[in-house]
Amino acid sequence: MQLTPTLECWLRLSRAPGVGSATLLTLLESFGSPENIIGASHMQLRRCIGDETAVLDGITAEPDPVQLQSDVHWLQQDESHLVSILDEAYPPLLREIADPPALLYVRGDPSLLSMPQLAIVGSRNPTPAGAENARAFARALTDSGLTVTSGFALGIDAAAHRGALEGNGKTVAVVGTGVDRVYPARHHQLAHEIARHGAIVSEYPLGTPPLRENFPRRNRILSGLSLGTLVVEAALRSGSLITARLATEQGREVFAIPGSIHSPLSKGCHQLIRQGAKLVETANDVVEELAALVGSLRQVSAATLAARPEQQKNELLEYLGYDPIDIDTLVERSGLTPEAISSMLLDMELAGEVQTCAGGKYQRIHA
């Protein structure tokens, strides 16, 4: 794919030292686009984010050409995508949370991020019954049309992902590393299957290692993508309860599976139920509760998908210009497939917007 100015600016900002998601959102609010942020002076940036010299220097510094080329090479792979909060493809539910990530690196199908999802979370060291519950619930929920989202960790997360895949359903893994890294390492095969039949997503740049502080923060994305969060097993001091709390703060549903009063891994779920989480015994309990929300989100997703062809057509017109150009050049400029471009060119030709020229080239018609 061609490195467009917009894409280059996003990649530079994603790696600028000290520029986290919150800072990037503040900058976007002031400057409107990544190009304007990169092109701003120190004085303009200082008015927006204060006198943080390291951050200001990071934004205005020239990018590492080797690192930039490595990122572009990754994006040239079929299953690799970068979705910004300014894109139509950005998941609508995630956009609603208080601190959405400005950028999402996606390995797999990015359209899944806008589909109705349920987050399934729980202990990294579950009981055999807990792991089986996660697997069975995930399988049944994907059969009902939901996408199962989890955090790719050991235990309940992995069981949920595998259950979704067993049911020929879709699953999304929200990770605390770069999407090109696999952590834990034993999940290499699972990562491959999720990338083929779902999506792996992260707000962190490629190559980001498994840093402890990144994992709690990724939980807001896990709950933010989802209509609700189901906690399968959790101790009283558990990261799963953080995800459940975030879901509540985001106005999403929280579900919990009860267990033995003698099991430490049931105490977190029982606490959630006392606090108002919905007690569930079957996957159908979840489906019935979310039915109305699923219908509403599907309408939003359908409208978003319907708008994309028109947006792509307008972008193609800009790439086309008023001088004759061949399809190969349009492929390089737009990043679209030759088949998609040929189809759009035919529609635009029938609409009187473009004309064919000698040598198989196309030209935009002056208005």
Sequence and secondary structure as in RCSB ss.txt:
>XXXX:A:sequence
MQLTPTLECWLRLSRAPGVGSATLLTLLESFGSPENIIGASHMQLRRCIGDETAVLDGITAEPDPVQLQSDVHWL
QQDESHLVSILDEAYPPLLREIADPPALLYVRGDPSLLSMPQLAIVGSRNPTPAGAENARAFARALTDSGLTVTS
GFALGIDAAAHRGALEGNGKTVAVVGTGVDRVYPARHHQLAHEIARHGAIVSEYPLGTPPLRENFPRRNRILSGL
SLGTLVVEAALRSGSLITARLATEQGREVFAIPGSIHSPLSKGCHQLIRQGAKLVETANDVVEELAALVGSLRQV
SAATLAARPEQQKNELLEYLGYDPIDIDTLVERSGLTPEAISSMLLDMELAGEVQTCAGGKYQRIHA
>XXXX:A:secstr
    HHHHHHHHHHHSTT  HHHHHHHHHHHSSHHHHHH  HHHHHHHH S HHHHHHHHS   HHHHHHHHHHH
TSTTEEEEETTSTTS HHHHTSSS  SEEEEEE GGGGGS EEEEE  SS  HHHHHHHHHHHHHHHHTT EEEE
   TTHHHHHHHHHHHTT  EEEE SS TTS SSGGGHHHHHHHHHHSEEEESS TT    TTHHHHHHHHHHHT
SSEEEE S  SS HHHHHHHHHHHTT EEEE    TT HHHHHHHHHHHTT EE SSHHHHHHHHHHHHHHHHHH
HHHHHHHHHHHHHHHHHHHH SS B HHHHHHHH   HHHHHHHHHHHHHTTSEEEETTTEEEE   
